[in-house]
Amino acid sequence: MPVLDLTAAQEADLAPVIAHIRGGGLVAYPTETVYGIGGACSIEVSARVCEVKGRREAKALIALISGYESVSALQWTPCAKRLASIFWPGPLTLVLGDPTGIFPDGVRNAENKTVAVRMSPHSVVSRLVQELGEPLTSTSLNRSGEPPITTGAEALDFLDQLKMSEVWLIDGGSLPPSAPSTIVDCTNNPQSVLREGAIPAELIRHAIEEINGSVE
């Protein structure tokens, strides 16, 4: 399993990793919350990530993006734009409408035609997305229902146990303790907090009330 150690050299060359992703390969990497796993936004990659997670049924992954402009064709409500402007880059995942299928199934929820997107502040993820030039799929690197992985050593051990030699690992060392990202569904009115995480729900609701004109 190829391992790129960034604990000593944060500016290491990511070109081989980018080529691996473009070729359909999977990569595990540190984020602002926990270690994640993903690859290109495709049905095939999404299915293989779900196999790593041990999910019996396919569950849509999120897409890590470089910013609003890169996915401006999604259904951005005024509330979604406001939340992104306040909390991005950061641990906030926004669920937006994707009725025309900008993203493939596996990233796009085929049932309700939505996609979850996030702009990560982590330097590794930011570089990956920027150099890839397109969104990167993501989910936590762990079996469903098990604790998240927060160190490069744990990530390597996890992948070794699964015998996932095809997954490349970017070792960013140990991550500080963090809750997962907060998830907000912006496809309905009123908007709803689906999961409270690193950003308190109270801050999200206050921002939503401001955009709706109910906070002076």
C-alpha positions as CSV (number, residue, x, y, z in Angstrom):
1,M,0.0,0.0,0.0
2,P,1.6,3.3,-1.0
3,V,1.8,5.8,1.9
4,L,2.6,9.5,1.5
5,D,3.9,10.8,4.9
6,L,3.0,14.4,5.3
7,T,3.9,14.6,9.0
8,A,7.4,15.8,8.1
9,A,6.8,17.5,4.7
10,Q,3.4,19.2,4.3
11,E,4.3,20.3,0.8
12,A,5.0,16.9,-0.6
13,D,4.2,16.2,-4.2
14,L,0.6,15.1,-4.6
15,A,0.9,14.4,-8.4
16,P,1.1,10.6,-8.0
17,V,-2.0,10.7,-5.7
18,I,-3.9,12.8,-8.1
19,A,-3.1,10.4,-11.0
20,H,-4.2,7.5,-8.8
21,I,-7.6,9.2,-8.1
22,R,-8.1,10.1,-11.8
23,G,-7.4,6.4,-12.6
24,G,-10.3,5.4,-10.4
25,G,-8.3,4.6,-7.3
26,L,-9.2,5.2,-3.7
27,V,-7.3,7.4,-1.2
28,A,-7.5,7.8,2.6
29,Y,-6.6,11.2,3.9
30,P,-6.9,13.5,7.0
31,T,-9.6,16.1,7.2
32,E,-10.5,18.8,9.7
33,T,-12.5,16.2,11.7
34,V,-11.4,12.6,11.1
35,Y,-9.6,10.5,8.5
36,G,-11.7,10.0,5.4
37,I,-11.7,7.9,2.3
38,G,-12.9,8.7,-1.2
39,G,-11.9,9.2,-4.8
40,A,-13.4,10.5,-8.0
41,C,-17.1,11.2,-8.2
42,S,-18.3,8.1,-10.0
43,I,-20.7,5.3,-9.4
44,E,-17.9,2.7,-9.4
45,V,-15.8,4.6,-6.8
46,S,-18.8,5.2,-4.6
47,A,-19.6,1.5,-4.6
48,R,-16.1,0.5,-3.6
49,V,-16.0,3.0,-0.8
50,C,-19.3,1.5,0.5
51,E,-17.6,-1.9,0.5
52,V,-14.8,-0.5,2.6
53,K,-17.4,0.9,5.0
54,G,-19.2,-2.5,5.1
55,R,-22.5,-1.0,4.1
56,R,-25.1,-3.5,2.9
57,E,-27.0,-0.8,1.1
58,A,-25.4,2.0,-0.9
59,K,-25.5,5.3,0.9
60,A,-24.7,8.5,-0.9
61,L,-21.2,10.0,-0.1
62,I,-20.5,13.6,0.3
63,A,-18.5,15.7,-2.1
64,L,-15.6,17.8,-1.0
65,I,-15.4,20.9,-3.1
66,S,-13.2,23.9,-3.7
67,G,-16.0,26.5,-3.2
68,Y,-19.4,27.6,-4.3
69,E,-18.2,28.4,-7.9
70,S,-17.2,24.8,-8.6
71,V,-20.7,23.6,-8.0
72,S,-22.8,26.7,-8.7
73,A,-25.2,24.6,-10.9
74,L,-26.6,22.9,-7.8
75,Q,-29.7,24.5,-6.3
76,W,-28.2,27.1,-4.0
77,T,-30.9,28.7,-1.9
78,P,-30.2,32.1,-0.3
79,C,-29.9,30.3,3.1
80,A,-27.4,27.8,1.7
81,K,-25.3,30.7,0.2
82,R,-25.4,32.5,3.6
83,L,-24.3,29.5,5.6
84,A,-21.5,28.8,3.1
85,S,-20.3,32.4,3.3
86,I,-20.2,32.2,7.2
87,F,-18.9,28.7,7.9
88,W,-16.8,27.7,4.9
89,P,-14.2,26.5,4.8
90,G,-15.2,24.5,7.8
91,P,-17.0,21.4,9.2
92,L,-20.4,22.2,7.7
93,T,-22.0,19.9,5.1
94,L,-24.8,21.4,3.1
95,V,-27.5,19.2,1.4
96,L,-28.5,20.8,-1.9
97,G,-30.8,19.9,-4.7
98,D,-29.3,18.3,-7.8
99,P,-32.4,17.6,-10.0
100,T,-30.4,17.5,-13.3
101,G,-27.8,14.9,-12.1
102,I,-24.7,17.0,-12.0
103,F,-23.3,14.4,-9.7
104,P,-23.6,10.6,-10.4
105,D,-25.7,8.3,-8.2
106,G,-23.6,7.2,-5.3
107,V,-22.7,10.8,-4.6
108,R,-26.2,12.1,-5.6
109,N,-29.0,10.6,-3.6
110,A,-31.1,9.0,-6.3
111,E,-34.3,9.0,-4.3
112,N,-34.6,12.6,-3.4
113,K,-32.1,14.0,-6.0
114,T,-29.8,15.8,-3.5
115,V,-26.1,16.0,-2.9
116,A,-24.2,16.8,0.2
117,V,-21.2,19.2,-0.2
118,R,-18.5,20.6,2.0
119,M,-15.5,22.9,1.7
120,S,-12.8,21.6,4.0
121,P,-10.2,23.9,5.6
122,H,-7.7,21.1,6.0
123,S,-4.6,21.8,4.0
124,V,-4.3,18.3,2.5
125,V,-7.9,18.1,1.4
126,S,-7.8,21.6,0.0
127,R,-4.7,20.8,-2.1
128,L,-6.2,17.5,-3.3
129,V,-9.4,19.2,-4.5
130,Q,-7.6,22.1,-6.0
131,E,-5.0,20.0,-7.9
132,L,-7.6,17.4,-8.9
133,G,-9.7,20.2,-10.4
134,E,-13.0,18.5,-9.4
135,P,-14.9,17.4,-6.3
136,L,-13.6,14.5,-4.2
137,T,-16.0,12.0,-2.7
138,S,-15.7,11.5,1.0
139,T,-16.8,9.5,4.0
140,S,-15.2,8.6,7.3
141,L,-12.5,5.9,7.2
142,N,-14.1,3.2,9.4
143,R,-16.6,0.4,9.3
144,S,-20.1,1.7,9.7
145,G,-21.0,2.0,13.4
146,E,-17.4,1.9,14.6
147,P,-15.4,4.8,16.1
148,P,-13.8,7.2,13.6
149,I,-10.1,7.1,12.9
150,T,-8.0,10.0,14.0
151,T,-4.4,9.0,13.4
152,G,-2.3,7.9,10.4
153,A,-1.2,4.8,12.3
154,E,-4.8,3.8,13.0
155,A,-5.6,4.4,9.3
156,L,-2.8,2.2,8.1
157,D,-3.7,-0.6,10.6
158,F,-7.4,-0.4,9.4
159,L,-6.5,-0.7,5.8
160,D,-4.0,-3.5,6.5
161,Q,-6.7,-5.5,8.3
162,L,-9.0,-5.1,5.3
163,K,-6.1,-6.0,2.9
164,M,-7.0,-2.9,1.0
165,S,-3.7,-2.5,-0.9
166,E,-5.4,-0.5,-3.6
167,V,-6.1,2.3,-1.2
168,W,-3.4,4.9,-1.0
169,L,-2.9,6.6,2.4
170,I,-1.9,10.2,3.0
171,D,-0.5,10.1,6.6
172,G,-1.2,13.5,8.2
173,G,-0.3,12.3,11.7
174,S,-2.7,12.7,14.7
175,L,-5.8,14.9,14.4
176,P,-7.0,17.0,17.3
177,P,-10.3,15.7,18.9
178,S,-13.3,16.9,16.9
179,A,-17.0,16.2,16.4
180,P,-18.0,15.3,12.8
181,S,-19.3,18.0,10.5
182,T,-22.7,19.5,11.1
183,I,-25.2,18.7,8.3
184,V,-27.9,21.1,7.2
185,D,-30.6,20.2,4.7
186,C,-31.1,23.3,2.6
187,T,-33.6,21.7,0.2
188,N,-36.7,22.5,2.3
189,N,-38.2,25.5,3.9
190,P,-37.6,25.8,6.8
191,Q,-34.1,24.3,6.6
192,S,-33.2,21.6,9.1
193,V,-30.1,20.5,11.0
194,L,-29.8,16.8,10.2
195,R,-26.8,16.3,12.4
196,E,-25.3,18.5,15.0
197,G,-21.5,18.3,14.9
198,A,-18.5,20.6,15.2
199,I,-20.6,23.7,14.5
200,P,-23.4,24.0,17.2
201,A,-26.9,23.9,15.9
202,E,-27.6,27.1,17.8
203,L,-25.2,29.0,15.5
204,I,-26.7,27.5,12.4
205,R,-30.2,28.4,13.5
206,H,-29.2,31.9,14.3
207,A,-27.7,32.4,10.8
208,I,-30.8,30.9,9.2
209,E,-33.0,33.3,11.2
210,E,-30.8,36.2,10.1
211,I,-31.2,35.4,6.4
212,N,-35.0,34.9,6.9
213,G,-35.2,38.4,8.6
214,S,-36.4,37.2,12.0
215,V,-33.4,38.3,14.0
216,E,-32.8,42.0,14.6
